[in-house]
Amino acid sequence: MATTFFRRLAKSAPTTFSRASRFHGDSGFGTFRFPVGAIAALSGGLSYYYSSSDNNLVYLDQEKEETGPKTALKPDKWNEFKLQDTARVSHNTQLFRFSFDPSAKLGLEVASCIVTRAPVGYDSEGKPKYVIRPYTPISDPEAKGYFDLLIKVYPEGKMSQHFASLKPGDVVEVKGPIEKFKYSPNMKRNIGMIAGGTGITPMLQVIEAILKNPEDKTQISLLYGNVSPDDILLKQKLDALQAKHPNLKVYYTVDNPTKSWKGGVGYISKDMALKGLPPPGDDTFILVCGPPGMMEHISGGKAPDWSQGEVKGILKELGYTEQMVFKF
């Protein structure tokens, strides 16, 4: 039987429970479409690989034991986490809840990510080969005994297909956390966010961290782009947060609107950013997360060495600098 969280989630999104789901739908992601093979690190729009080689297959050395506080996550050791339950969130996106010892803390900071691996056979010497992908949990980092991953599944996505094949009781190997963006309360007066598809995952971590802290007065503006209204992940959850918290403003836009759609239409534009984001300034910070094409359009991608790189695209045109923008 589904957990309380999943029953609640089913009411806040077009969710169908499935313990052996088949995924149907196109390969659209966020506000742009790309060939499936061109999109890496799909969840959370992360442009980061923990390690990679041809075909994103890696060979892993024996890990050393870590000593320190009791945490479920280890930065240099692969640990197994058991799948507790699943829930369908959209036609091609599913939520996965994994459990761990509730007496230990997960060890995740806002908004860091974890790294997962799955076996994909053996090489000519009989050594195991793995595909590795990073994901940003959407559950509260302080949650006891579980964490949740929101994953978009593609027909040719090695890791996402592995997740789709899992049944409750199966395990996934996880390492981490990997720090992406370290949030601290009231670090800026205004935080603007631009997300596409599952790029919403790190944004949700930051949003919930701000809204649950009554001492945090940060003003949040989110521009969220998707292919269609049905692709908007956890929309009712975001709407509920917006209705309860006046310091959160959310604006949606989709490529393919329905007749009843009342939000924005088309790719996130310069005009949308101008109207929906806080203006450039020392007390403004903009977070961007989405597929590569969206990133190039909005902020420019990361540098070849995975550092932040220079700000390009719409944000540069509007006057935002490298000190004001973070790319997940």
N, C-alpha and C positions, 0 to 999 in steps of 0.2 A: 504494500500500500504506500502511496506517495507520502512524503513527509509534509508537515505543516507548511514549510516554505514553498514546496512545489504546488500544494493546493492553492496557496495564496497567489503564486506566480501564474497559475492557470487562469486566475481571474483578472490578472493585470496584463495579459498578453494572449495572442491567439495560439495557445499552447495545447498540444495533444500529447498525452503520455504514451510512451512506447518503450518497451524493453527489447525490441528487435526492429528498429525503425529502418525504413527505406527512404532515401532522400530523393526528391524530385525537384526540378526547378532549374532556372538558368544559372549561369556562372557570374551574374552581375554582382558587384561589390561596391557598396557606397553609392556615390553619384557618378561613377564611371564604370565602363565594362572593359575587361581585358581578357585575353586568352588565359585559361586556367593556369597553364604552365608559367605564365609571366608573373604570377602573384606569389610572393614569398612571405612567410610569417603572417598568415592570414588573420589570425585572431589578434584583435586590438590594433590592427594596422601596423604592427611593429616592424621596423626596418632593421631588426637586429638578429643575427645568427649567433648562437652560442659557439658553434664551430661547424665548418662545412667543407665539402669537397665535391667532386663531380656528382651530379644528380642529388646533391644535398645529403649524401651518405657519409657517415663519419666512422672512424675507428677510435675506440675509447680505451684508455689505459686503466689499469687497476687504480682505484681510488683509495686514499688513506682515510683512516678513521679520524673524526673530528671530536675534540673535547670542548666542553663549555656548557652554557646553560641548556636546559632541556627544551629543545625545539624540534618540531616535526620536520622542518626543512633543514637541509645541510648544504652549504655552498660547494663542498667538494666531494660529496658522496651521494650516489643515486639511492633513493629510498622508495619503497613501494607504497602506494596509496590505493586503497580499495574503493571501487565505484559503489556508491550507495544507491543512487537513483538517477534517472534521466527525465527530462521534460522537453517536448517539442515547443520551440518558441516561435518559429516561422517555418515557411516551406522548406528552407534549407539550413536552418540554424537550430541547434539543440543546446540545452543546458545540462551540465554534468556536475553532480555533487559527489565529492570524494571525502572519505572519512579518515580520521587519524585519532590517536590517543587523546582524549579530551583533557587529560592532566598535563599535556604539553601545549605550549603555544605554537602556532604555525610558524611564526618568525618572519612575517611579511610586513613590509612597510608600505605606506601610501606614497607613490603609486609604482611599486616595483613589480617585477614579473617573475614567473617561475619558468623553468626549462623542462620540457618533457622529452622522452625518447621512446622509440618503439623499434623492435627488431625487424629487419627486412632481409633476412637471409645471412649467407656466409660468403666470405671471399674464397679465393682459390687455395688459401692456406688453412681454411677451416675456421678463421676468426669471424666472430659475429659482426655484422654491419647494422647500423642504426640510422634512422632518420630522426632528427632533432628539431623541435620547434619551441619557441617561447610563447607563453600565454599570460595574460593579465587576469587574475581572478577578480570576479565582481562582488564576492562576498566581503563582509566586514573583516579586515585583517585581525580584529580582536575576537572573531567568532571562535568558539571552542568546539573542537572535534570534527570540523568539516571545512571545506572550501569549495567554491563553485566556479566553473569555467563555462563561458558562453562561446561556442565554437560554430563557425560557419563551415559546412561540409561541402566539398567539391568532388565531382566524380573522379578526378585524377589527383586529388590531394592526398599524399601518402599518409601524413599524420592525421588529418581530419577523417580520412576513411578508417584509419585504425580506431579512432575514438568512436566512430559510428558503429563499429563492429563489437564494441564492448557491451557486456551484460553485467547487471549488478552482481558484485562479488569478484569481478575481474579486477586486475590491478594495473596501474600505470607507474612507470618509474619517473621520479621527479627530483630535480636538483634546484637549489636556489637559496635565497632570492637573488635576483639581479636588479640592482637599483637603476631605475630609469629617471624618475623625477621625484625629488624629495620635497614633499609639501610640509610646510609648517604654518600653524594658524596665523592669520593676519599678515602673512609675508608680503602681500600686496593688497591694495584696496580693491582692485578690480582684476578678476581673472576671466578672460574670454576663452572660449573653447570652440574648435572647429573639428567635427568628427564625421567620418563616413563609414557606414556599415558597422562592423564589429570594432571599429576604432572608438566606439562609445565606451569600451571596457575600462581603460585607464581614467577616462573622464568621470565615469560613475564612481570610481574609487575616490577621486578628489572631491566630487560633489557631495557624496555622503559623509566624508570626513569633515567637510566644512559645515554642513547642515546639522550634524548631530552635536556640534560643539556650540553651545549658546554664547560663548565668549568670542567666537570667530565671526567677525562682521563683514567678511569678504563678499563682494557683489559678484555674482556669477552670470555670465551670458554664454549660452550654448547654441551654436549653429550646427544642425545635424542633418546631413544629406543621405538619401537612400534612393534606390531604383524606383520603388513604388511604395505606397502606404503600407502594404502588407510586409514590406521588408524592414520597417522601422522596429527595431528591437526594444522591447520593454517600454513602449511608448506610454502605456497607462501608468507605469511606475514613475516615469519622468513627469508625466502630467500631474500625478498625485503629489510629488515632491514640490513642483512648481506652485500648485494650489495652496500648499501648506506654508511655503517659505517665500516671502516677498523678495528675498535677495537672490532668487534663481529665476532667470528668464530663458525660455527655450523657444527656438524657432526651427521649424522643420521645412525641408524642401525635398521634392522627389522628381525624378526624371519623367515618370509615367503616372500622372495623376488620374484618379478616378473622377467620375462626374460629381461625387459628393466631397471631393478633397477641398479643404479650405486653407491649406498652408501654401508654402512657396512652390514654385515650379522651375525645374531646371537645375543646372549645376550651381553650386555656391558661387555667387558673383561678387564683384567689387562693390556693387550697390548694397547687396545683402550684408556684406562684412562692414561696410560703412555705417549702416543703420543698426546692425545687431551686436557689434563689438564695442567695448570701451575704447576711447581714442588713445593713440600712442602717448606714452608719458612714463615718468619714472615710477609711478604707482600702478602700472598696468602690466599684466603678463598674459601672453596668448599661448595656449596649448593646441597642438595640431596632431591628429592621428587619423590615418586612413590609408587607402591603397596608394601605390606609387604615383599613379597619374594625378590623383587628387592632391597629393603632397606637392608635386611639381607645380600644379596650378595655383595652389594656395600660398605655399611658403618656400618652395624648392625642397628637394630631397636632402638627405644627409650627405656628408662628404664621403669620398671613397673609403676613408678609414673609420667610418661610422660615427665620427664626431658630428656635431650639430651643423657645421657648414654655414655658409652665408644665407641670409634671408633673401628669397626671390619672390616672384609671382605677385599675387594680389596684396599680400601683407607688405612687401617692399614698396609697392606703388602707393600704399596708404601711409607710409612713413614709419612702420615698425622696424626696429633694429634687432640685431642679434641678441642684445641684452633683454629684449622684451618677448622673445619667442622661444618656445621649446618644442622640438619635433620628437614624437615618440617613435 
